[in-house]
Amino acid sequence: HLQVNPFFYPLLRRAFSIHEVDRHKGSLEVVFKVIGIGTDLLSQKKPGDMVSLLGPLGNIFSYPNKEDISIMVAGGLGIVPVYFLTCDLLRQKHCGRIYFLYGAKEKEQLYCMADLKKLKKKELEILYSTDDGSFGFKGYLDQLLKEVLKKEDKNKVRIYACGPEPLLAKLSRLTKEENLFCQLSLEVGMPCGMGTCMGCAVKYKPASGGKDCNSPVTYKRVCCEGPVFKAGEVILE
């Protein structure tokens, strides 16, 4: 949760996922796209500038067992948290097979490609998709995911995803139909980052089959109870 300006404008911090960590240097990287005044100010920072950081916030993905098949699904800038998870699994010499599915509307919206190319491990397979077919598989990420699932034991599959809400909604429906383990990292603005303002609240209902499946719809704060939720437990439009 970064303060992009030490003054009162813009007042609110900006929330980012951690892209990569250098444990030797004690540094971390965030990736962002300039879309407004906050990210524009952040893009103007120079080496040596001081930035106030609050974090880490919220929870994390639950890590797979060694025999599990991990499938990372990243849409656009949603690559960041699943890339971080992938790097950590490889660093820990995770023995299970890993697929990294990365998609966007067009090739120009596939970010961090150079970072992905550095992850050359025999247990990792990287697959790309674009809606217009300009790079990799022509079609949507959920379609590419279905192709991968045909080749693997679904009982061992664990899916980790981040991206635009329509993508996450599709994955929620698909994983519910196929009875698959899936966790979603939500991309939501976090005004305060401390659970006070309720500005990042999302609709929540325990997944069907659990003891609380008949409970009413409530709200969860992405900055505290999230950003990672089980697919099907957050209500996506």
C-alpha positions as CSV (number, residue, x, y, z in Angstrom):
1,H,0.0,0.0,0.0
2,L,2.0,2.9,-1.3
3,Q,1.7,6.6,-0.6
4,V,2.4,8.1,-4.0
5,N,2.8,11.7,-2.8
6,P,4.0,12.8,0.7
7,F,1.4,15.6,0.6
8,F,-2.4,15.5,0.8
9,Y,-3.0,15.1,-2.9
10,P,-4.0,12.5,-3.8
11,L,-5.0,11.6,-0.2
12,L,-5.4,7.9,-0.5
13,R,-2.6,5.3,-1.0
14,R,-2.6,2.9,-3.9
15,A,-2.6,-0.9,-3.4
16,F,-0.3,-3.1,-5.4
17,S,0.6,-6.8,-5.5
18,I,4.3,-7.7,-4.9
19,H,5.9,-8.8,-8.2
20,E,9.3,-10.0,-7.0
21,V,11.5,-10.0,-4.0
22,D,15.3,-9.9,-3.8
23,R,16.0,-11.4,-0.4
24,H,19.7,-10.6,-0.6
25,K,19.2,-6.9,-1.4
26,G,16.2,-6.6,0.9
27,S,14.1,-5.1,-1.9
28,L,10.8,-5.7,-3.6
29,E,9.3,-4.8,-6.9
30,V,5.7,-3.7,-7.9
31,V,4.4,-3.5,-11.4
32,F,1.8,-0.9,-12.4
33,K,0.2,0.7,-15.3
34,V,-0.3,4.5,-15.4
35,I,-4.1,5.0,-15.4
36,G,-4.6,8.1,-13.2
37,I,-3.0,10.8,-11.1
38,G,-1.8,8.4,-8.4
39,T,0.1,6.0,-10.7
40,D,1.3,9.0,-12.8
41,L,3.0,10.5,-9.8
42,L,4.4,7.1,-8.9
43,S,5.9,6.7,-12.4
44,Q,7.8,10.0,-11.9
45,K,9.8,8.7,-8.9
46,K,13.5,8.6,-9.4
47,P,16.2,6.3,-7.8
48,G,16.7,7.3,-4.2
49,D,13.2,8.9,-3.7
50,M,11.5,7.9,-0.5
51,V,8.1,6.2,-0.7
52,S,6.0,5.4,2.4
53,L,4.9,1.7,2.3
54,L,2.3,0.0,4.4
55,G,2.3,-3.8,4.2
56,P,2.0,-6.6,3.6
57,L,-1.7,-6.5,3.7
58,G,-4.2,-9.3,3.8
59,N,-3.7,-13.1,3.2
60,I,-1.9,-15.2,0.7
61,F,-2.5,-18.2,-1.6
62,S,-2.5,-21.6,0.2
63,Y,0.6,-23.5,-1.2
64,P,0.2,-26.8,-3.0
65,N,1.5,-30.1,-1.9
66,K,4.4,-31.6,-3.8
67,E,2.2,-34.1,-5.7
68,D,-0.3,-31.4,-6.8
69,I,-0.5,-29.9,-10.3
70,S,-0.5,-26.1,-10.0
71,I,-2.2,-24.0,-12.7
72,M,-1.6,-20.3,-12.6
73,V,-4.1,-18.2,-14.5
74,A,-3.2,-14.6,-15.1
75,G,-5.1,-12.0,-17.1
76,G,-3.3,-8.8,-18.0
77,L,-1.7,-7.1,-15.0
78,G,-3.2,-10.0,-12.9
79,I,0.1,-11.7,-13.7
80,V,1.8,-10.1,-10.7
81,P,0.6,-12.2,-7.7
82,V,0.6,-15.5,-9.5
83,Y,4.1,-14.7,-10.9
84,F,5.2,-14.1,-7.3
85,L,3.7,-17.4,-6.2
86,T,5.3,-19.3,-9.1
87,C,8.8,-17.8,-8.3
88,D,8.4,-18.8,-4.7
89,L,7.4,-22.4,-5.6
90,L,10.4,-22.7,-7.9
91,R,12.7,-21.1,-5.3
92,Q,11.5,-23.8,-2.8
93,K,12.2,-26.5,-5.4
94,H,8.5,-27.5,-5.5
95,C,8.4,-30.9,-7.2
96,G,4.9,-30.7,-8.6
97,R,4.1,-29.8,-12.2
98,I,3.3,-26.1,-12.8
99,Y,1.4,-24.5,-15.7
100,F,1.4,-20.8,-16.2
101,L,-1.5,-19.6,-18.4
102,Y,-1.2,-15.9,-19.3
103,G,-3.7,-14.1,-21.5
104,A,-4.9,-10.7,-22.6
105,K,-7.0,-9.1,-25.3
106,E,-4.0,-8.6,-27.6
107,K,-0.2,-9.2,-27.6
108,E,0.6,-5.6,-26.5
109,Q,-1.3,-6.2,-23.2
110,L,0.9,-9.2,-22.2
111,Y,3.2,-7.6,-19.6
112,C,6.3,-8.9,-17.9
113,M,7.1,-11.2,-20.8
114,A,10.8,-10.9,-20.2
115,D,10.4,-12.0,-16.6
116,L,8.4,-15.1,-17.7
117,K,11.0,-16.1,-20.2
118,K,13.6,-16.2,-17.3
119,L,11.6,-19.0,-15.6
120,K,13.0,-21.9,-17.6
121,K,12.4,-24.9,-15.5
122,K,11.5,-28.4,-16.6
123,E,8.6,-28.6,-14.3
124,L,7.1,-25.3,-15.6
125,E,5.1,-25.0,-18.8
126,I,4.1,-21.4,-19.9
127,L,1.2,-21.0,-22.3
128,Y,-0.2,-17.8,-23.7
129,S,-3.5,-16.7,-25.1
130,T,-4.9,-13.6,-26.8
131,D,-8.6,-12.9,-27.6
132,D,-7.6,-11.8,-31.1
133,G,-5.1,-14.5,-31.8
134,S,-2.2,-12.1,-32.1
135,F,0.0,-14.3,-29.8
136,G,-0.4,-17.9,-28.6
137,F,-3.8,-19.6,-28.3
138,K,-6.6,-17.7,-29.9
139,G,-9.4,-17.4,-27.4
140,Y,-10.1,-16.7,-23.8
141,L,-8.1,-17.9,-20.8
142,D,-10.9,-20.2,-19.5
143,Q,-10.9,-21.9,-22.9
144,L,-7.1,-22.5,-22.7
145,L,-7.6,-23.7,-19.1
146,K,-10.1,-26.3,-20.3
147,E,-7.6,-27.6,-22.8
148,V,-5.0,-28.1,-20.1
149,L,-7.5,-29.8,-17.8
150,K,-8.1,-32.4,-20.4
151,K,-4.5,-33.6,-19.9
152,E,-4.3,-33.8,-16.1
153,D,-5.9,-35.5,-13.1
154,K,-8.4,-33.0,-11.9
155,N,-8.2,-34.4,-8.4
156,K,-4.6,-33.1,-8.2
157,V,-5.2,-29.8,-9.8
158,R,-5.0,-26.5,-7.8
159,I,-5.8,-23.3,-9.7
160,Y,-4.5,-19.9,-8.7
161,A,-5.8,-16.9,-10.6
162,C,-5.8,-13.1,-10.8
163,G,-7.2,-10.8,-13.4
164,P,-10.2,-8.8,-14.6
165,E,-13.5,-9.6,-12.8
166,P,-15.2,-11.2,-15.8
167,L,-12.3,-13.7,-16.0
168,L,-12.5,-14.5,-12.4
169,A,-16.3,-14.9,-12.7
170,K,-15.8,-17.4,-15.5
171,L,-13.3,-19.4,-13.5
172,S,-15.7,-19.5,-10.5
173,R,-18.4,-21.0,-12.6
174,L,-16.0,-23.5,-14.3
175,T,-14.3,-24.7,-11.2
176,K,-17.7,-25.1,-9.4
177,E,-19.0,-27.2,-12.3
178,E,-15.8,-29.3,-12.4
179,N,-15.4,-29.4,-8.6
180,L,-11.9,-28.0,-8.7
181,F,-9.8,-26.3,-6.1
182,C,-9.4,-22.6,-7.1
183,Q,-8.3,-19.5,-5.4
184,L,-8.7,-16.0,-6.7
185,S,-6.7,-12.9,-5.9
186,L,-9.0,-9.9,-6.3
187,E,-7.9,-6.6,-8.0
188,V,-9.8,-4.0,-5.9
189,G,-8.9,-0.5,-4.8
190,M,-8.1,-0.3,-1.1
191,P,-8.7,3.2,0.2
192,C,-7.4,2.8,3.8
193,G,-5.8,-0.7,3.6
194,M,-6.6,-1.3,7.3
195,G,-10.2,-2.5,7.2
196,T,-11.7,0.7,8.6
197,C,-13.2,2.4,5.6
198,M,-15.0,-0.6,4.1
199,G,-14.2,0.8,0.6
200,C,-12.9,-2.5,-0.6
201,A,-15.7,-4.7,0.6
202,V,-17.0,-7.5,-1.7
203,K,-20.1,-9.7,-1.4
204,Y,-19.3,-13.0,0.2
205,K,-21.2,-16.3,0.7
206,P,-19.5,-19.6,1.8
207,A,-19.2,-22.1,-1.0
208,S,-22.1,-24.6,-1.3
209,G,-21.5,-27.8,0.6
210,G,-20.0,-26.2,3.6
211,K,-21.7,-26.0,7.0
212,D,-22.5,-22.3,6.4
213,C,-23.8,-22.8,2.9
214,N,-27.3,-21.5,3.9
215,S,-26.0,-18.4,5.6
216,P,-27.0,-15.0,4.1
217,V,-24.8,-13.0,1.8
218,T,-22.3,-10.8,3.8
219,Y,-19.3,-8.7,3.0
220,K,-15.6,-9.3,3.3
221,R,-12.8,-6.7,3.2
222,V,-10.3,-7.4,0.5
223,C,-7.5,-5.7,2.4
224,C,-8.0,-7.9,5.5
225,E,-9.9,-11.1,4.8
226,G,-8.6,-11.1,1.2
227,P,-7.3,-10.4,-1.4
228,V,-7.3,-14.2,-1.8
229,F,-10.6,-16.0,-1.7
230,K,-11.9,-19.4,-2.7
231,A,-13.6,-19.4,-6.1
232,G,-17.4,-19.3,-5.6
233,E,-17.3,-17.6,-2.2
234,V,-17.1,-14.0,-3.5
235,I,-20.0,-12.9,-5.7
236,L,-18.6,-11.5,-8.9
237,E,-20.7,-9.6,-11.5
